[in-house]
Every structure is written in structure tokens, then in C-alpha cells.
Amino acid sequence: MLHLAFAAGMRVSELVGLRLDQIDRQTMSSVHIMGKGRRERVLPLWKETAAAVKAWLKARPVSGAPELFCNARAQAMTRSGFEYILSKHVATAARRAPSIAGKGVSPHVLRHTCAMHTLQATRDVRKVSLWLGHASLQSTEVYLRADPTEKLEALAAMTPPMLSPGRFRAPDKLLAMLSAARRKPNYAE
């Protein structure tokens, strides 16, 4: 579940609602996602993700549920069930990498991480939008603001201004104007 959630950048509702008939079970090369607003997208799967899904299908409890992911009672996985599984894996990971313990790892963080990796790989916000199933590019622009790579590239392309060290000395014209402004009577008082 975690692999598919990250690799496909799926919303939790898309992940727990994913049915067996939405996976290409012969080649395991793609997944057909029914997203928010009834938007559909077909996403290719990494070989590792396909292998993880194939392994899950072998271990999946026998169930009449059409959903791909079932809980211990052989019923469709729920949103809170997925959050529980994720929190268990985060706790396990925190034992090996203590820095993870202070991080807020949520299902949406997996989606956001997928978006950032896709943006860094493609440099194209439109592809990120298509991958995540966003209705408009405006929904995806948040990832542009979050990606420091583009800002660093812009900074590297610019030439820093040449400043010489020393003290600021106001020009005579500025000093004269300030002096004249101080001498004017204030009639508002």
C-alpha cells in the first residue's frame, strides 16, 4: 500500500477505493485510478511497485470485496486503517532513523513527496498535475513554490551586486532636503 501510495501519488480515498479490476493483472504495468471529481487517469508502475502489488495479491486474504486492499477481517481497507498501517511503519522506520520520529508523516505527505520527485525529475508542473489528477494547474503551483531547486538555479544565474565596504554617506542634496523639512512649521499641531 505504501509503495503504491507513494509511486502513484494517490489520495487516500483513491488508494483504499482501488478495485482489483483497476489493476492490469497480466502485466502489472499500470493502474487505472478514479480520482476526485470522477477524473480518471492511468499511471504506469515502477517494476518495484508492480512486484509489491503482485506480492500483495498472493498474500491478500480471500475475500468477496472488490477492493485491492483488505483489512484483517477481509473487508475493504478504510482511511483510518491505512493511517494506522502508515503510523506503524513510521514508528518502525524511526527506530532505524531517529530523525523521522519528529516528522509528521501522513498519507498526504506521501502524495506530496511523489509530486516533488516528479517535479524535480520532469521540471514540468503540467506533468505533475496530470500525474496527481489535479483539476487545474493552480492546484499544482504550490509545488513550484515549495521546490528550492528553481530558486537556487535563479540565484546561481544572477550576478551579485558589487558593493564596496564602508559607511553610508548621505548625499548633500538629501541632507539639505531633510534639514529644510525639519525647519518647516507644522500647522497641524
C-alpha positions as CSV (number, residue, x, y, z in Angstrom):
1,M,0.0,0.0,0.0
2,L,2.8,2.4,0.9
3,H,4.7,1.7,-2.2
4,L,1.6,2.3,-4.4
5,A,0.5,5.4,-2.4
6,F,3.9,7.0,-3.0
7,A,4.7,5.8,-6.5
8,A,1.3,6.8,-7.9
9,G,0.8,9.9,-5.7
10,M,-2.6,8.6,-4.8
11,R,-5.1,10.2,-2.4
12,V,-6.0,8.0,0.5
13,S,-9.6,7.7,-0.9
14,E,-8.2,6.6,-4.2
15,L,-5.9,4.1,-2.6
16,V,-8.5,2.4,-0.3
17,G,-11.1,2.5,-3.0
18,L,-8.8,0.9,-5.6
19,R,-10.5,-2.2,-7.0
20,L,-8.9,-5.3,-8.4
21,D,-10.3,-4.6,-11.8
22,Q,-8.4,-1.3,-11.9
23,I,-5.0,-3.0,-12.0
24,D,-3.6,-4.6,-15.1
25,R,-3.2,-8.0,-13.5
26,Q,-1.5,-9.7,-16.5
27,T,1.5,-7.3,-16.9
28,M,1.1,-5.3,-13.6
29,S,2.4,-2.3,-15.6
30,S,-0.3,0.2,-14.9
31,V,-3.1,1.2,-12.6
32,H,-6.4,2.9,-13.6
33,I,-7.4,5.5,-10.9
34,M,-10.8,7.0,-10.5
35,G,-10.0,10.3,-8.8
36,K,-11.7,13.2,-7.2
37,G,-14.4,14.7,-9.4
38,R,-14.7,11.4,-11.3
39,R,-11.4,12.3,-13.1
40,E,-9.7,9.2,-14.5
41,R,-6.0,8.6,-15.0
42,V,-3.9,5.6,-15.9
43,L,-0.5,5.6,-14.4
44,P,2.4,3.3,-15.2
45,L,4.0,1.5,-12.3
46,W,7.7,1.0,-11.5
47,K,8.8,-2.6,-11.6
48,E,9.3,-2.5,-7.9
49,T,5.8,-1.2,-7.3
50,A,4.4,-3.9,-9.7
51,A,6.4,-6.6,-7.8
52,A,5.0,-5.2,-4.4
53,V,1.4,-5.3,-5.8
54,K,1.9,-8.8,-7.2
55,A,3.3,-10.0,-3.8
56,W,0.2,-8.4,-2.1
57,L,-2.1,-10.2,-4.4
58,K,-0.6,-13.6,-3.3
59,A,-0.9,-12.7,0.4
60,R,-4.2,-10.9,0.1
61,P,-6.9,-12.5,2.3
62,V,-9.6,-14.4,0.3
63,S,-12.5,-12.0,0.2
64,G,-15.5,-11.1,-1.8
65,A,-14.5,-7.5,-1.5
66,P,-13.7,-5.9,-4.9
67,E,-11.1,-3.6,-3.3
68,L,-7.5,-4.4,-3.7
69,F,-6.6,-3.7,-0.1
70,C,-8.4,-5.5,2.6
71,N,-8.0,-5.4,6.4
72,A,-7.5,-8.4,8.8
73,R,-11.3,-9.1,8.6
74,A,-11.1,-9.4,4.8
75,Q,-13.2,-6.2,4.4
76,A,-12.2,-3.2,2.4
77,M,-9.5,-1.1,4.0
78,T,-10.6,2.2,5.5
79,R,-8.9,5.5,5.6
80,S,-8.2,5.2,9.3
81,G,-6.9,1.6,8.7
82,F,-4.4,3.0,6.2
83,E,-3.4,5.7,8.6
84,Y,-2.8,3.1,11.3
85,I,-0.6,1.0,9.0
86,L,1.4,4.1,7.9
87,S,1.9,5.1,11.6
88,K,3.2,1.5,12.4
89,H,5.7,1.8,9.5
90,V,6.8,5.3,10.5
91,A,7.4,4.0,14.1
92,T,9.5,1.1,12.7
93,A,11.4,3.5,10.5
94,A,12.0,5.9,13.4
95,R,13.8,3.1,15.3
96,R,16.4,2.9,12.5
97,A,16.4,6.6,11.6
98,P,15.5,8.6,14.7
99,S,15.2,11.9,12.8
100,I,11.9,10.5,11.3
101,A,10.3,10.4,14.8
102,G,9.9,14.2,14.8
103,K,8.4,14.4,11.4
104,G,4.7,14.4,10.7
105,V,4.4,11.6,8.1
106,S,0.8,11.4,6.9
107,P,-0.8,9.9,3.8
108,H,-0.8,13.3,2.2
109,V,2.9,13.6,2.8
110,L,3.4,10.5,0.6
111,R,1.4,12.2,-2.2
112,H,3.3,15.5,-1.7
113,T,6.7,13.6,-1.8
114,C,5.6,12.0,-5.1
115,A,4.7,15.4,-6.5
116,M,8.1,16.9,-5.5
117,H,10.0,13.9,-7.0
118,T,8.0,14.2,-10.2
119,L,8.6,17.9,-10.4
120,Q,12.3,17.5,-9.9
121,A,12.5,14.7,-12.4
122,T,10.5,16.4,-15.2
123,R,10.7,20.1,-14.4
124,D,7.2,20.3,-15.7
125,V,4.3,21.3,-13.5
126,R,1.8,20.1,-16.1
127,K,3.1,16.6,-15.8
128,V,2.8,16.8,-12.0
129,S,-0.7,18.0,-12.4
130,L,-1.6,15.1,-14.7
131,W,0.1,12.6,-12.5
132,L,-1.7,13.7,-9.4
133,G,-5.1,14.1,-11.2
134,H,-5.5,17.8,-10.4
135,A,-8.4,19.7,-12.0
136,S,-6.2,22.7,-12.8
137,L,-2.6,23.9,-12.7
138,Q,-3.4,26.2,-9.9
139,S,-3.7,23.3,-7.6
140,T,-0.2,22.2,-8.6
141,E,1.5,25.5,-8.3
142,V,2.1,25.0,-4.6
143,Y,4.8,22.5,-5.5
144,L,6.6,25.2,-7.5
145,R,6.8,27.4,-4.5
146,A,8.0,24.5,-2.4
147,D,10.8,23.4,-4.7
148,P,14.0,25.3,-3.7
149,T,15.9,23.9,-6.7
150,E,14.4,26.5,-9.1
151,K,15.2,29.3,-6.7
152,L,18.8,28.2,-6.3
153,E,19.2,28.0,-10.1
154,A,17.9,31.5,-10.4
155,L,20.3,32.7,-7.8
156,A,23.2,31.0,-9.5
157,A,22.3,32.6,-12.8
158,M,22.4,36.1,-11.3
159,T,25.4,38.2,-10.6
160,P,25.6,39.5,-7.1
161,P,25.8,43.3,-6.9
162,M,29.2,44.8,-6.4
163,L,29.2,46.5,-3.0
164,S,32.2,48.2,-1.5
165,P,32.5,48.0,2.2
166,G,32.3,51.2,4.2
167,R,29.9,53.6,5.8
168,F,26.9,55.1,4.2
169,R,27.3,58.8,3.5
170,A,24.1,60.6,2.5
171,P,24.4,63.0,-0.5
172,D,24.3,66.7,0.3
173,K,21.1,67.1,-1.6
174,L,19.3,64.6,0.7
175,L,20.7,66.3,3.8
176,A,19.5,69.7,2.6
177,M,16.0,68.3,1.9
178,L,15.8,66.7,5.4
179,S,17.1,69.9,7.1
180,A,14.5,72.0,5.2
181,A,11.7,69.6,6.2
182,R,12.7,69.8,9.9
183,R,12.6,73.7,9.9
184,K,9.1,73.9,8.4
185,P,6.4,74.7,11.0
186,N,3.8,72.1,11.5
187,Y,0.4,73.8,11.4
188,A,-1.5,70.7,12.3
189,E,-0.3,71.0,16.0
